[in-house]
Amino acid sequence: MVKQSWQERTKEISEFHKKKLKEMEDWTIQNTADELHWGYGTVAEMLQVADFSRTYPKILDYKTFNEATAFVRAKRKELRMR
């Protein structure tokens, strides 16, 4: 089995979540986490990174998921301060 990059895994989780939302409008992040046997916080962070990557594609250049989530946290703080 080939190990996925954090970018591939994040995209896959985001696509899965969006698909489920289209099928069931009351689908939640917790439902996605439960279905995939992942923690809520991890799935929520992956969805945030995926959302931010559409506006800030450079996020996908980070080597690690932790660097990407740090960027998201910093950017969200910056946007709240405006």
Backbone bond lengths (Angstrom), bond angles and torsions (degrees), N, CA, C in turn:
res aa  C-N    CA-C-N  psi(-1)  N-CA   C-N-CA  omega(-1)  CA-C   N-CA-C  phi
1 M - - - 1.450 - - 1.535 109.06 -
2 V 1.334 115.62 134.62 1.456 122.09 -179.98 1.531 108.30 -88.54
3 K 1.322 114.91 132.52 1.467 120.08 178.96 1.521 109.52 -75.53
4 Q 1.336 115.52 131.14 1.461 120.64 178.08 1.524 110.47 -78.22
5 S 1.322 115.18 149.09 1.460 119.83 171.44 1.527 107.94 -73.82
6 W 1.319 115.77 163.16 1.459 118.50 178.04 1.524 109.97 -62.97
7 Q 1.345 116.88 -32.42 1.461 120.76 179.78 1.541 110.41 -65.31
8 E 1.319 116.54 -44.54 1.475 120.40 179.68 1.532 110.70 -65.43
9 R 1.324 116.01 -43.64 1.463 120.78 -178.98 1.534 110.26 -63.68
10 T 1.325 116.25 -43.42 1.465 120.38 179.80 1.524 110.92 -62.96
11 K 1.321 117.01 -44.03 1.462 120.97 178.43 1.531 110.94 -62.17
12 E 1.313 116.21 -42.58 1.464 120.72 -179.28 1.531 111.60 -63.72
13 I 1.323 116.72 -43.83 1.472 121.02 178.56 1.519 110.06 -63.88
14 S 1.319 117.03 -43.16 1.462 121.34 179.44 1.527 111.14 -62.09
15 E 1.318 116.86 -44.89 1.466 120.36 179.37 1.533 111.15 -64.50
16 F 1.331 116.87 -40.63 1.454 121.06 177.32 1.529 110.25 -60.38
17 H 1.331 116.09 -47.53 1.468 121.10 -178.58 1.537 110.91 -61.79
18 K 1.322 116.81 -44.55 1.468 120.30 179.35 1.525 111.80 -62.85
19 K 1.322 116.12 -40.68 1.470 120.94 178.46 1.526 110.46 -60.55
20 K 1.316 115.94 -45.38 1.464 120.44 179.59 1.530 111.42 -65.27
21 L 1.336 117.18 -37.66 1.471 120.36 177.56 1.521 111.56 -62.43
22 K 1.336 116.39 -36.67 1.468 119.79 178.19 1.522 110.96 -68.83
23 E 1.319 116.26 -34.95 1.464 121.03 -179.27 1.526 111.96 -76.08
24 M 1.348 116.15 -37.02 1.469 121.82 -176.65 1.520 108.43 -139.69
25 E 1.328 116.81 107.68 1.459 119.81 -173.47 1.524 113.88 -64.90
26 D 1.330 117.75 -17.79 1.462 119.32 178.42 1.533 112.62 -95.38
27 W 1.335 116.74 13.72 1.463 122.07 177.68 1.531 109.27 -64.56
28 T 1.315 117.29 139.94 1.467 121.14 -177.05 1.532 111.24 -123.36
29 I 1.308 114.92 169.60 1.458 120.66 174.35 1.531 109.41 -60.36
30 Q 1.326 116.57 -38.44 1.466 119.79 178.57 1.528 110.63 -62.08
31 N 1.335 117.31 -38.77 1.467 119.98 176.78 1.523 111.10 -60.50
32 T 1.329 115.89 -43.77 1.470 120.16 178.42 1.521 110.04 -62.11
33 A 1.316 117.08 -46.42 1.463 120.86 179.58 1.531 110.91 -59.36
34 D 1.315 116.10 -45.13 1.467 120.15 -179.80 1.527 111.19 -63.64
35 E 1.309 116.47 -44.59 1.473 121.67 -178.22 1.537 111.12 -61.40
36 L 1.317 116.00 -37.38 1.464 120.88 -176.44 1.530 113.04 -94.18
37 H 1.342 116.42 -3.79 1.464 122.00 -178.48 1.532 111.30 60.75
38 W 1.324 114.83 42.46 1.463 122.54 177.00 1.519 107.50 -119.38
39 G 1.306 116.13 164.51 1.457 120.31 177.24 1.517 111.60 -75.93
40 Y 1.327 115.05 149.30 1.460 121.00 179.30 1.528 111.14 -56.19
41 G 1.341 116.90 -47.20 1.464 120.85 -176.75 1.513 113.02 -60.21
42 T 1.323 116.47 -40.90 1.466 120.70 179.47 1.516 110.77 -64.76
43 V 1.329 116.38 -46.04 1.468 120.16 179.91 1.526 109.97 -64.36
44 A 1.321 117.46 -42.89 1.474 120.68 179.44 1.525 110.70 -60.55
45 E 1.333 116.93 -42.76 1.470 120.00 178.23 1.525 110.94 -64.41
46 M 1.327 116.82 -41.51 1.469 119.61 179.60 1.530 110.95 -62.01
47 L 1.317 116.58 -41.22 1.464 119.87 179.14 1.529 111.05 -67.00
48 Q 1.325 117.36 -37.42 1.462 120.25 177.17 1.522 111.01 -65.07
49 V 1.326 116.44 -44.43 1.465 120.21 178.85 1.527 109.48 -62.02
50 A 1.326 117.56 -43.50 1.465 121.07 178.97 1.528 110.66 -60.76
51 D 1.330 117.15 -43.43 1.461 120.85 178.81 1.534 111.15 -63.83
52 F 1.314 116.91 -46.36 1.464 120.79 179.90 1.522 111.96 -64.66
53 S 1.325 117.24 -31.07 1.468 119.69 -177.29 1.525 112.41 -65.84
54 R 1.316 117.23 -21.16 1.469 119.47 176.64 1.523 111.16 -71.73
55 T 1.322 116.65 -36.32 1.458 121.39 179.09 1.527 111.91 -88.44
56 Y 1.326 115.54 -35.53 1.467 122.02 -177.99 1.538 109.25 -123.16
57 P 1.332 117.37 75.90 1.477 119.92 -175.04 1.526 114.20 -60.48
58 K 1.327 117.73 -19.86 1.465 119.62 179.13 1.525 111.70 -62.82
59 I 1.314 117.32 -18.97 1.463 120.99 178.37 1.533 111.09 -57.11
60 L 1.319 116.02 -30.06 1.465 120.85 -178.53 1.528 112.43 -73.36
61 D 1.329 117.10 -9.89 1.463 121.25 177.93 1.527 113.20 -83.92
62 Y 1.331 116.96 -12.72 1.461 119.36 179.43 1.522 109.82 -65.34
63 K 1.328 115.54 143.47 1.465 120.76 -177.52 1.526 112.41 -71.42
64 T 1.329 116.33 -34.62 1.461 119.25 -175.75 1.527 111.27 -123.98
65 F 1.318 113.81 156.95 1.461 120.24 176.45 1.527 110.29 -64.41
66 N 1.328 117.03 -35.46 1.473 120.05 178.28 1.523 111.66 -61.46
67 E 1.332 117.41 -38.80 1.467 120.26 176.76 1.529 110.39 -65.10
68 A 1.316 116.31 -39.78 1.468 120.62 179.52 1.524 111.01 -65.34
69 T 1.327 117.22 -42.83 1.468 119.33 179.77 1.527 111.10 -68.65
70 A 1.330 117.29 -32.97 1.472 120.05 175.96 1.528 109.98 -63.87
71 F 1.328 116.89 -39.98 1.466 121.11 176.95 1.528 110.07 -61.70
72 V 1.322 116.86 -45.05 1.471 121.10 -179.67 1.521 110.28 -61.03
73 R 1.322 116.80 -46.60 1.475 119.69 179.65 1.530 111.13 -60.66
74 A 1.325 116.65 -44.28 1.468 120.28 -179.62 1.530 110.88 -65.37
75 K 1.313 116.67 -42.41 1.468 120.69 -179.07 1.527 110.48 -66.72
76 R 1.326 117.49 -40.94 1.474 120.33 178.26 1.524 110.18 -62.78
77 K 1.333 116.92 -41.55 1.473 120.60 178.25 1.523 110.11 -63.41
78 E 1.325 116.21 -43.74 1.458 120.59 178.82 1.536 111.23 -60.93
79 L 1.318 117.33 -42.82 1.462 121.22 -178.75 1.535 111.55 -68.25
80 R 1.331 117.25 -33.43 1.476 120.42 177.89 1.516 111.30 -69.12
81 M 1.320 117.05 -28.05 1.466 121.17 -176.66 1.522 112.13 -78.14
82 R 1.290 117.59 -14.16 1.475 120.19 -178.49 1.499 112.05 -74.99
